[in-house]
Amino acid sequence: MAIIRTPDGRLLTNPDEIASFLAPHGLEYARWGTERMPSGLGKLSLSDEEKKEVLDLYEKELADLRARRSYVTQDIVSLAPDNPKLEQILDVFRKEHYHTDDEVRFITAGRGVFFVRGKDGKVIECEVHAGDLLVVPENTMHWFDLCEDKQIVAIRVFKTPEGWVANYRDQAPVTKAASGA
């Protein structure tokens, strides 16, 4: 279950309180849970067939997101300590940035932390765990890191098949066409 650390130092763990706190900042939070997932799918490394099975298990929720927010595609990403490029990948995520598309994550295993600049410019720390959905809206400054165990599996959802491009705080904006993505 998610843990939200507010700029004033409060800890929120109740899903309804989390959703209510994040909504005025444009973030969407929901608890989809992982109870329906067979134990073999709650692991860090999934075959293509297992990824499809996970996507199928959450098709109802994904279809609702697609209908409400105009998403067109989804995939599954996995990060774990045995990835030889893990620190290199995380270095990219750890830089403050925004996207011209929403960043959508439903966590199926593991955990990580999104640091999001709220509408007031203050940083909200959103630790997400298996079963949590977080939508960081387009043009919202944020960065991401893994927790100490350095492992996460997440469904990612996009508005275009190409996905999004990170625009870092200290660089000129990059469009999908300019980036070649």
C-alpha positions as CSV (number, residue, x, y, z in Angstrom):
1,M,0.0,0.0,0.0
2,A,1.2,3.5,-0.9
3,I,2.9,5.8,1.6
4,I,2.6,9.6,0.9
5,R,4.9,12.0,2.7
6,T,3.4,15.4,2.5
7,P,5.5,18.6,2.3
8,D,4.5,19.4,5.9
9,G,5.7,16.0,7.2
10,R,2.5,14.0,7.4
11,L,2.4,10.3,6.4
12,L,-0.7,9.1,4.6
13,T,-1.4,5.4,4.1
14,N,-5.2,5.3,3.7
15,P,-6.1,4.9,0.0
16,D,-9.0,7.4,0.2
17,E,-6.9,10.0,2.1
18,I,-4.1,9.5,-0.4
19,A,-6.4,10.0,-3.4
20,S,-8.0,13.1,-1.8
21,F,-4.6,14.6,-1.0
22,L,-3.1,14.0,-4.5
23,A,-6.2,15.1,-6.5
24,P,-5.8,18.9,-6.1
25,H,-2.2,18.5,-7.4
26,G,-3.6,16.7,-10.6
27,L,-2.3,13.3,-9.6
28,E,-4.6,10.2,-9.7
29,Y,-4.2,7.4,-7.2
30,A,-6.1,4.2,-7.0
31,R,-5.6,0.8,-5.3
32,W,-6.2,-2.0,-7.8
33,G,-4.6,-4.6,-5.5
34,T,-2.7,-7.8,-6.5
35,E,-5.0,-10.4,-5.0
36,R,-6.1,-11.7,-8.4
37,M,-2.6,-12.4,-9.5
38,P,-1.4,-16.0,-9.3
39,S,1.7,-16.2,-7.1
40,G,3.9,-17.0,-10.1
41,L,3.1,-13.6,-11.7
42,G,4.2,-11.6,-8.6
43,K,7.9,-12.0,-9.5
44,L,10.5,-9.6,-11.0
45,S,11.2,-11.4,-14.3
46,L,8.2,-12.2,-16.6
47,S,8.2,-13.9,-19.9
48,D,6.2,-12.2,-22.8
49,E,3.4,-14.7,-22.2
50,E,3.3,-13.9,-18.4
51,K,3.3,-10.1,-19.2
52,K,0.3,-10.7,-21.5
53,E,-1.4,-12.6,-18.7
54,V,-0.8,-9.8,-16.2
55,L,-2.2,-7.2,-18.7
56,D,-5.2,-9.5,-19.3
57,L,-5.9,-9.7,-15.5
58,Y,-6.1,-5.9,-15.3
59,E,-7.9,-5.3,-18.7
60,K,-11.0,-3.9,-17.0
61,E,-9.1,-1.2,-15.2
62,L,-6.8,-0.5,-18.1
63,A,-9.9,-0.2,-20.4
64,D,-11.4,2.3,-18.0
65,L,-8.1,4.4,-18.0
66,R,-8.0,4.3,-21.8
67,A,-11.6,5.5,-22.1
68,R,-11.2,8.3,-19.5
69,R,-7.8,9.5,-20.4
70,S,-7.3,8.6,-24.1
71,Y,-4.5,6.1,-23.6
72,V,-3.8,3.8,-26.5
73,T,-1.1,1.3,-25.4
74,Q,0.6,-0.3,-22.4
75,D,3.5,-2.5,-21.6
76,I,5.3,-3.9,-18.6
77,V,8.7,-2.8,-17.3
78,S,10.9,-4.6,-14.8
79,L,13.9,-3.3,-12.8
80,A,15.9,-5.5,-10.5
81,P,19.3,-5.5,-8.8
82,D,20.6,-8.1,-11.3
83,N,20.3,-5.7,-14.2
84,P,23.9,-4.7,-15.0
85,K,22.6,-1.3,-16.3
86,L,20.4,-0.6,-13.3
87,E,22.3,2.4,-11.9
88,Q,22.7,3.9,-15.4
89,I,18.9,3.6,-15.9
90,L,18.1,5.0,-12.5
91,D,20.4,8.0,-13.1
92,V,18.1,9.0,-16.0
93,F,15.0,8.7,-13.8
94,R,16.6,10.5,-10.8
95,K,16.8,13.8,-12.7
96,E,13.9,16.2,-12.3
97,H,11.8,16.2,-15.5
98,Y,8.4,16.3,-17.0
99,H,6.7,14.7,-20.0
100,T,4.1,16.1,-22.5
101,D,2.2,12.9,-21.8
102,D,1.0,11.5,-18.5
103,E,3.3,9.1,-16.7
104,V,1.1,6.1,-15.6
105,R,2.3,3.3,-13.4
106,F,0.5,0.3,-11.9
107,I,2.9,-1.6,-9.7
108,T,2.6,-5.4,-9.9
109,A,5.6,-6.2,-7.8
110,G,8.3,-4.4,-5.8
111,R,8.2,-0.7,-4.9
112,G,9.6,2.7,-5.8
113,V,9.3,6.4,-5.0
114,F,8.0,9.2,-7.2
115,F,9.0,12.7,-6.0
116,V,6.4,15.1,-7.5
117,R,6.3,18.9,-7.5
118,G,2.8,19.8,-6.4
119,K,0.8,22.7,-7.8
120,D,2.4,24.8,-4.9
121,G,5.9,23.9,-6.0
122,K,6.5,21.7,-2.9
123,V,7.7,18.1,-3.3
124,I,5.3,15.3,-2.5
125,E,7.0,11.9,-1.9
126,C,4.8,9.0,-3.3
127,E,6.1,5.6,-2.3
128,V,4.2,3.1,-4.4
129,H,3.9,-0.6,-3.8
130,A,2.4,-3.7,-5.5
131,G,-1.3,-2.9,-6.2
132,D,-0.9,0.9,-6.4
133,L,-1.7,3.0,-9.5
134,L,-0.3,6.4,-9.8
135,V,-0.9,8.9,-12.7
136,V,1.5,11.8,-12.9
137,P,-0.2,14.3,-15.3
138,E,1.6,15.8,-18.3
139,N,3.9,18.8,-17.7
140,T,4.3,17.9,-14.0
141,M,7.9,18.1,-12.7
142,H,8.9,14.8,-11.0
143,W,11.7,12.3,-10.6
144,F,11.8,8.6,-9.6
145,D,13.9,6.2,-7.6
146,L,13.7,2.7,-6.4
147,C,13.6,1.8,-2.7
148,E,16.4,0.0,-0.9
149,D,15.6,-3.4,-2.4
150,K,15.9,-1.9,-5.9
151,Q,13.1,-3.9,-7.5
152,I,9.9,-3.0,-9.3
153,V,7.6,-4.4,-12.0
154,A,5.0,-2.0,-13.4
155,I,2.4,-1.7,-16.1
156,R,3.1,1.5,-18.1
157,V,0.3,3.2,-20.1
158,F,0.8,5.7,-22.9
159,K,-1.2,8.1,-25.1
160,T,0.9,7.2,-28.2
161,P,2.6,4.0,-29.3
162,E,6.0,5.8,-29.1
163,G,5.6,6.6,-25.4
164,W,6.9,9.8,-23.9
165,V,10.1,11.8,-23.8
166,A,11.7,13.2,-20.6
167,N,12.2,17.0,-20.6
168,Y,14.8,17.8,-17.9
169,R,14.5,20.9,-15.7
170,D,17.7,22.4,-17.1
171,Q,17.3,21.7,-20.8
172,A,15.2,23.0,-23.7
173,P,12.0,20.9,-24.2
174,V,12.3,17.9,-26.5
175,T,9.4,16.8,-28.7
176,K,8.9,13.3,-29.9
177,A,9.7,14.3,-33.4
178,A,12.9,16.0,-32.4
179,S,14.0,13.1,-30.3
180,G,13.4,10.5,-32.9
181,A,11.1,8.6,-30.5
